Amino acid sequence: MLKHLTRTALAAAAAGALATTAMAADFSFRFQSSDPAGNPNFELQQGWAEKVKEKTGGRVEIELLPVESIVAHNETQDAISAGILDGHVTDTSYFAGKDPAFGLIANPVGAWSSPDEMFAFMAKGGGKELMNELVEPYGLHFIGATTPGLEAFVSKVPLNGVDDLKGLKMRAPEGLVQQVFAAAGAAPVNLPGSEVFTSLDKGVIDAADYTVFSTNHAQGMHGVAPYPVYPGFHSMPLVEISINKDKWDALPAELQSALEESVVEFAKSQVAALAERDLQAVEEAKAGGKVTVIDWPQEERAKFRTIATGEWAKVAERSENAQKVYDVLTGYLKENGMMQ
């Protein structure tokens, strides 16, 4: 009898433990990142997922998967809409093929001189509302934005301003970035990131739009291209954190607020962490004596922005949504004295 009671008690305890485990999170979501495992951005994003659980008292749990875990990097939007994924942390420009508006809001080349400028636009300049207008028809809800920061520029030759871009053989991704550099007189080509180092080393290209200074440095880019431009003058990608809209709507208001706050906090911490790594890498590069870090003066940055804005206008003609993004963006920049 005692043995039977003990077994019954153990079974009940086990069942209770399972029930407790099952109830640990009221809402469990699976998100996919556009960054690979081991990448500094992915590691920081995992920290965000852990913070969400902490911030919501365990009520929301997010499993964050690296790029390609479930679908390709440019298929997450469809996967979220279909319920295969619950959300993503991704560069919005990957969906420019669906609507050029995604490319324009994701990386209006030359628009931002710092992450804070982009964050202010998203929070107070209509950016967040624009993003939801763009993603909600696809069954998503935009929670908030982050960014790895203003990208540096990798070059084998000294580049002191816009005139030095003329005829420059360089790597740039397809779309607006490539379009703007071509308008500035460069000769951009589309190469995968995996071929940038070899192409610089062999002289196939002389410069590249690649990523932030610290990553460039860690990957040995400055060994073959010792004239980086830092801070960068061209590209700062918007990385969106979005979720399936039906699942967002099912969340209580306090959890929605907690998620929004978590993204704002994460964005600030990510920018700070990567900026610190950049500064350390810059000091290390300078100390080595073989790298010349070039910082463009404001007048050259302004020249590049003027060229870029002409290309924004061309993108705006390609869809109704792109025109809306252009109008809101340029209106905000003019109102805040950041564009003539």
Number of C-alpha atoms within 10 A of each C-alpha: 6 7 8 9 10 11 12 12 12 12 12 12 12 12 12 12 12 12 11 11 10 10 12 15 17 11 15 15 16 17 23 27 25 23 20 16 15 9 12 16 20 20 15 17 23 19 14 21 21 17 20 24 19 13 16 18 13 17 16 22 21 20 14 22 21 21 21 16 14 15 15 12 20 19 13 27 26 15 19 23 20 13 14 15 20 26 31 27 25 25 24 25 24 17 18 17 12 10 16 24 27 23 25 27 23 23 22 25 27 22 25 23 19 15 20 14 13 21 22 12 17 18 14 11 19 15 22 18 13 19 24 17 15 20 19 16 11 16 17 25 23 24 22 26 28 26 22 21 28 23 23 26 26 32 24 20 14 17 20 15 19 19 15 14 20 14 13 22 19 26 28 25 17 12 17 23 22 21 20 25 26 20 16 21 15 21 18 24 16 12 16 11 14 8 10 21 21 13 18 23 15 10 13 13 22 19 27 28 23 21 21 24 31 22 19 22 20 10 11 13 23 22 17 19 23 20 22 28 22 20 20 25 27 25 24 26 27 26 22 21 22 25 27 25 20 14 16 19 12 10 14 9 11 10 18 16 13 15 21 18 16 20 22 16 14 23 25 15 15 22 20 15 15 21 18 13 15 22 14 13 18 19 11 14 20 12 10 9 8 12 18 17 20 17 17 18 11 12 11 15 19 18 15 23 22 16 18 23 19 12 20 23 16 14 21 19 13 13 13 13 19 23 20 13 26 23 13 15 22 18 14 18 17 11 12 11 8 16 15 9
